[in-house]
Amino acid sequence: MSVLVVTGTSTGVGKTVVTAGLAVLARSRGLSVAVCKPAQTGIEDGAPGDLAEVTRLAGDVPVSELARYPEPLAPFTAARRSGRPMLKVGEIVTEIARLEAAHDLVLVEGAGGVLVELGQGGFTLRDVARAANADVVLVAAPGLGTLNHTALTVEALERSDVRCTGIVVGALPEEPDLAMRCNLDDLPRITGIPIVGVLPDGCGEWTSAEFARGVGAWFTSEFAQAIAARTSVSTSREVSDSP
């Protein structure tokens, strides 16, 4: 598990906060961590993006952003409209390998869902995970609609032999409604993937100290142990510019 790709069932489900939580969890287990955000969209040059939020919550974590596009669109479309260079899957995997050589764990945060086009040739985060031989952590919303969205995402990963190692509920309200409570039971049953973490709604607004104190209770002990053990599906890596 030396590389974990963090994706979501859609945009706005809490991937950045979960990425920060994973970074804090790993560091609390004595691991060195780096975070890669291949493409950031909807943010002007020089403005703080998702990686700034990760470092605000998780502390001094090395971060890497490979491309930025100002319009809030899928990276492929945003790159095409901006005239800026499109990402290639090979350069992302090469950057992941560079970070992995110097750190125990590399977290790779995607943009939107797992099949959003990231760059040249329309490759997706699923292609990146497959090329990097990485496991995936899937961030899901808690409410109505999440069963279908989560099951479809897991199915899409399995079709490409990409392993989803766990589901994290990105933002559970203090008083979840009936659907949310049922979904906590139904998500593992329907997808076959365990829920390995549940983050409280609003924790992304906490201070870094408050966030660090809370993280230990948000993830299962089994998942925390797996992070510490840095188990991985494969140690080989194929670098390619095509999905």
Backbone torsions as a table, in degrees:
resi	resn	phi	psi	omega
1	MET	NA	37.3	-178.1
2	SER	-75.2	-16.7	172.2
3	VAL	-129.4	125.9	175.2
4	LEU	-121.1	126.3	175.5
5	VAL	-95.7	128.6	-179.7
6	VAL	-105.2	114.2	177.3
7	THR	-124.4	176.4	-178.6
8	GLY	-135.9	165.6	175.6
9	THR	-71.9	-17.8	177.2
10	SER	-169.1	-173.5	174.6
11	THR	-81.1	153.8	175.1
12	GLY	76.3	18.9	-179.0
13	VAL	-96.4	-4.5	175.9
14	GLY	110.0	23.7	-177.2
15	LYS	-60.0	-42.1	-175.7
16	THR	-66.1	-43.0	179.7
17	VAL	-67.5	-39.3	176.5
18	VAL	-64.1	-41.4	176.9
19	THR	-58.5	-44.0	177.0
20	ALA	-62.5	-41.4	178.8
21	GLY	-63.0	-40.3	177.3
22	LEU	-64.8	-38.4	178.4
23	ALA	-63.2	-44.6	178.7
24	VAL	-64.7	-42.8	179.5
25	LEU	-59.2	-46.9	-178.8
26	ALA	-64.9	-42.3	-179.5
27	ARG	-66.3	-31.8	178.1
28	SER	-67.8	-19.3	177.3
29	ARG	-95.6	8.8	175.5
30	GLY	87.9	11.9	-178.5
31	LEU	-93.5	146.3	170.4
32	SER	-86.3	138.9	-170.9
33	VAL	-131.8	141.9	170.0
34	ALA	-129.6	153.0	-178.2
35	VAL	-125.8	131.0	178.4
36	CYS	-116.7	130.9	172.7
37	LYS	-118.5	97.0	-174.8
38	PRO	-56.6	-44.8	-176.4
39	ALA	-137.6	130.3	176.0
40	GLN	-116.6	127.0	178.6
41	THR	-122.3	161.3	177.9
42	GLY	76.3	17.1	-179.2
43	ILE	-133.8	131.2	178.5
44	GLU	-71.8	156.8	176.5
45	ASP	-56.7	135.1	177.9
46	GLY	88.1	-15.9	179.6
47	ALA	-82.4	149.8	178.6
48	PRO	-69.1	130.1	179.6
49	GLY	-110.9	-155.0	-176.6
50	ASP	-62.2	-36.0	-178.5
51	LEU	-68.3	-30.7	175.1
52	ALA	-65.1	-35.7	177.6
53	GLU	-69.8	-37.2	176.5
54	VAL	-60.3	-47.7	-178.0
55	THR	-70.7	-30.1	176.1
56	ARG	-63.8	-40.2	-177.6
57	LEU	-85.1	-37.9	-171.3
58	ALA	-99.7	-11.0	179.9
59	GLY	94.3	-156.1	-172.2
60	ASP	-78.7	78.1	178.7
61	VAL	-106.4	129.2	175.9
62	PRO	-61.1	133.5	-177.5
63	VAL	-129.9	157.3	-178.9
64	SER	-144.4	123.0	175.3
65	GLU	-117.5	125.5	-173.4
66	LEU	-93.8	-29.2	-178.8
67	ALA	-151.5	147.2	178.4
68	ARG	-137.3	134.2	-179.9
69	TYR	-130.5	134.2	-170.3
70	PRO	-71.7	-28.4	-176.4
71	GLU	-83.7	141.7	-177.9
72	PRO	-80.0	72.8	-176.8
73	LEU	-133.4	172.5	171.2
74	ALA	-57.1	141.9	-174.8
75	PRO	-53.1	-41.8	179.4
76	PHE	-58.4	-48.6	-178.6
77	THR	-68.7	-40.7	179.7
78	ALA	-63.9	-39.1	177.9
79	ALA	-66.3	-44.6	-179.1
80	ARG	-61.2	-42.4	-178.2
81	ARG	-72.6	-31.3	-177.4
82	SER	-82.6	-21.1	-174.9
83	GLY	79.7	5.2	178.5
84	ARG	-82.5	158.7	-177.8
85	PRO	-60.1	140.8	175.2
86	MET	-83.5	147.5	175.3
87	LEU	-69.4	153.5	171.4
88	LYS	-117.9	144.2	-177.4
89	VAL	-60.3	-35.9	-178.8
90	GLY	-63.8	-38.0	-179.4
91	GLU	-70.6	-30.3	175.8
92	ILE	-68.1	-46.3	-179.4
93	VAL	-65.0	-36.0	177.0
94	THR	-63.8	-40.9	178.3
95	GLU	-67.1	-39.4	176.3
96	ILE	-60.0	-44.3	179.8
97	ALA	-63.1	-38.2	178.6
98	ARG	-62.5	-44.6	180.0
99	LEU	-68.5	-38.5	-178.6
100	GLU	-65.9	-31.2	180.0
101	ALA	-65.3	-22.8	-175.5
102	ALA	-112.5	-1.8	-175.9
103	HIS	-138.9	154.8	178.5
104	ASP	-71.1	-34.9	-176.0
105	LEU	-139.6	133.8	173.5
106	VAL	-115.3	126.0	175.4
107	LEU	-103.6	128.8	-178.6
108	VAL	-116.6	111.5	-178.6
109	GLU	-93.9	126.0	179.8
110	GLY	-82.4	-175.0	176.7
111	ALA	-119.7	122.2	-177.9
112	GLY	65.9	-139.9	-179.7
113	GLY	-91.4	-179.8	-170.3
114	VAL	-72.1	-20.0	-179.0
115	LEU	-106.9	13.1	173.5
116	VAL	-67.7	134.4	-179.1
117	GLU	-71.2	126.1	-176.2
118	LEU	-99.3	-25.7	-175.7
119	GLY	-177.5	-149.7	-170.1
120	GLN	-52.5	128.3	-179.4
121	GLY	80.2	2.4	178.9
122	GLY	74.8	24.0	179.5
123	PHE	-65.9	158.6	-175.0
124	THR	-123.5	176.4	176.6
125	LEU	-65.0	-30.4	175.1
126	ARG	-59.8	-40.7	178.0
127	ASP	-65.5	-38.3	178.0
128	VAL	-63.8	-46.7	180.0
129	ALA	-60.8	-42.0	-179.9
130	ARG	-65.9	-44.4	-178.7
131	ALA	-66.8	-31.5	-179.4
132	ALA	-91.6	1.2	-176.6
133	ASN	52.2	44.6	-176.2
134	ALA	-102.3	149.9	168.2
135	ASP	-80.6	161.3	-179.1
136	VAL	-119.2	136.7	167.4
137	VAL	-105.5	126.3	-174.8
138	LEU	-105.1	119.9	178.9
139	VAL	-93.3	126.9	-176.2
140	ALA	-123.5	151.2	171.8
141	ALA	-76.9	157.7	-176.2
142	PRO	-88.0	-20.7	-165.7
143	GLY	-93.8	-164.5	-178.5
144	LEU	-54.8	138.0	-179.7
145	GLY	96.9	-17.2	-174.4
146	THR	-71.4	-27.8	-179.6
147	LEU	-63.1	-46.8	179.2
148	ASN	-66.1	-47.6	-178.5
149	HIS	-61.5	-41.9	-177.9
150	THR	-71.0	-43.2	179.1
151	ALA	-62.2	-40.4	178.8
152	LEU	-64.8	-39.9	179.7
153	THR	-66.4	-44.8	177.9
154	VAL	-60.7	-42.6	178.7
155	GLU	-61.5	-41.3	179.0
156	ALA	-63.5	-38.4	177.7
157	LEU	-67.5	-44.6	-177.4
158	GLU	-65.0	-31.7	178.4
159	ARG	-62.3	-25.8	179.0
160	SER	-105.7	14.8	179.2
161	ASP	57.7	37.1	173.9
162	VAL	-102.1	126.3	-173.3
163	ARG	-85.1	123.8	170.3
164	CYS	-90.8	115.5	-174.1
165	THR	-87.4	-13.5	178.9
166	GLY	175.1	157.8	175.5
167	ILE	-106.0	136.9	173.9
168	VAL	-119.7	126.0	174.0
169	VAL	-79.7	119.0	-168.0
170	GLY	-74.3	-27.4	-175.6
171	ALA	-161.3	93.9	180.0
172	LEU	-97.8	122.9	178.9
173	PRO	-61.3	158.3	179.5
174	GLU	-61.5	-33.4	177.4
175	GLU	-121.9	80.7	-178.2
176	PRO	-64.4	145.6	178.5
177	ASP	-78.7	-178.9	-174.9
178	LEU	-59.9	-44.5	-179.0
179	ALA	-61.1	-42.8	179.9
180	MET	-63.0	-42.3	180.0
181	ARG	-65.3	-41.3	178.5
182	CYS	-67.4	-37.0	-178.2
183	ASN	-63.0	-31.8	178.1
184	LEU	-62.2	-30.8	175.6
185	ASP	-84.4	-36.6	-171.6
186	ASP	-82.0	-28.5	-178.2
187	LEU	-58.4	-50.8	177.9
188	PRO	-64.3	-36.4	-178.1
189	ARG	-65.8	-43.0	-175.7
190	ILE	-77.1	-37.5	-174.8
191	THR	-94.1	-22.5	-172.9
192	GLY	77.2	9.0	-178.8
193	ILE	-113.4	132.8	-178.2
194	PRO	-73.6	150.2	167.3
195	ILE	-80.0	118.3	-176.8
196	VAL	-105.5	-4.0	179.3
197	GLY	-165.7	149.0	174.8
198	VAL	-138.3	116.9	-179.5
199	LEU	-99.6	139.6	179.3
200	PRO	-72.6	141.4	177.7
201	ASP	-58.6	133.8	177.5
202	GLY	91.4	-4.8	-176.9
203	CYS	-67.3	-19.1	176.3
204	GLY	-68.1	-13.5	177.9
205	GLU	-94.2	-2.7	-178.0
206	TRP	-74.2	164.6	171.1
207	THR	-71.9	163.6	179.7
208	SER	-62.0	-35.7	179.1
209	ALA	-66.7	-44.8	177.6
210	GLU	-62.7	-41.9	-179.5
211	PHE	-61.9	-46.4	-179.3
212	ALA	-62.4	-37.7	179.6
213	ARG	-68.3	-29.7	-176.3
214	GLY	-84.0	-27.3	-169.3
215	VAL	-55.6	-41.2	-175.5
216	GLY	-58.0	-27.9	-178.4
217	ALA	-89.9	-7.4	-173.5
218	TRP	-90.5	-23.9	-177.4
219	PHE	-112.8	151.0	179.9
220	THR	-69.5	152.5	-180.0
221	SER	-65.1	-33.9	179.0
222	GLU	-64.1	-40.9	179.2
223	PHE	-69.2	-40.6	177.5
224	ALA	-60.9	-39.5	178.1
225	GLN	-66.7	-38.3	177.9
226	ALA	-65.1	-38.8	175.6
227	ILE	-60.3	-46.4	-177.4
228	ALA	-64.2	-37.1	-179.1
229	ALA	-75.3	-17.0	-179.7
230	ARG	53.6	43.3	176.0
231	THR	-70.9	144.2	179.7
232	SER	-139.0	156.7	179.9
233	VAL	-69.3	-39.2	-176.5
234	SER	-153.9	149.6	177.4
235	THR	-101.4	-3.7	178.8
236	SER	-83.6	157.3	178.7
237	ARG	-144.7	132.3	176.5
238	GLU	-111.3	123.5	179.6
239	VAL	-102.2	122.4	-177.7
240	SER	-145.3	152.1	176.3
241	ASP	-92.1	5.6	178.1
242	SER	-127.1	146.5	-179.6
243	PRO	-60.8	NA	NA
